């Protein structure tokens, strides 16, 4: 039963993601990679967090919403980073101060999101699983870094 609920939740998530990415046909390769990444992340978290069916049913909608909001906040921060990189060095002090405050505000927004969703997760999961969620997310990042590094090494070995 647990596997059925997890597969059902995963399927709904993947379908929702595919609809969200269909708007940009020119970016299909990027979208395919993003969908594979998200599917792998969901599977990794599901496997390592050991959610009960009831927990999974409550957890995934909240987690997906957090990911959406986090992605939007990170996109805004990356745009500011690009703006900082693209600016000429001859900005006035007033313009520089404004830009630095916008950047610091974007980082603060990401922190507020983390706090907001931490509290939501604590209402859904036992505290031990919330803590484990953060560990699993970090483990997944490390897993992906290693996978990317190994893939780059293999590509470098090809004639």
Secondary structure as UniProt FT lines:
FT   HELIX           2..21
FT   TURN            22..23
FT   HELIX           25..27
FT   HELIX           28..49
FT   HELIX           53..86
FT   HELIX           93..124
FT   HELIX           127..157
//
